[in-house]
Amino acid sequence: MGRDSWRFRQMDEAREKKKQLNPMWRGLGCFLIIMLGLGGYLFSDWFLRNNAVNNWIFLPIEVYRPSFLPPWVPPGALVSAVVAMLFMILTYGLVSLVYAVVFPHQMGETDAPPLRRTGPSRR
């Protein structure tokens, strides 16, 4: 009788099904990564063009065409990749921050309460 009965098996299956992630969220995550990558590429292209005109940041020619890259790599590709990666990291951090503010973490029944801060002890 006990935990091997039919009723408990149904409860266990329902609990496992509830824990599974909806596949839609995986697709949304892939879409977000693609959009952040595309946005990073477009931002890096805009930044490098306007930096050449306005001289915001001094970038020597060795940065645009490093000696260790093969000759078939276009000039500025490494700088563009670095700027795009920085853009992706910062925008993902911003998206995570907004998500954390809009949907704060709610403690469940099995979570321990947060530790209480105590002041210095007086002896």
Secondary structure, DSSP 8 states (H G I E B T S, - for coil): -GGGSHHHHHHHHHHHHHHS--HHHHHHHHHHHHHHHHHHHHHHHHHHHHHHHH-SS---HHHHS-TTS-TTS-TTHHHHHHHHHHHHHHHHHHHHHHHHHHS-----TTS------------
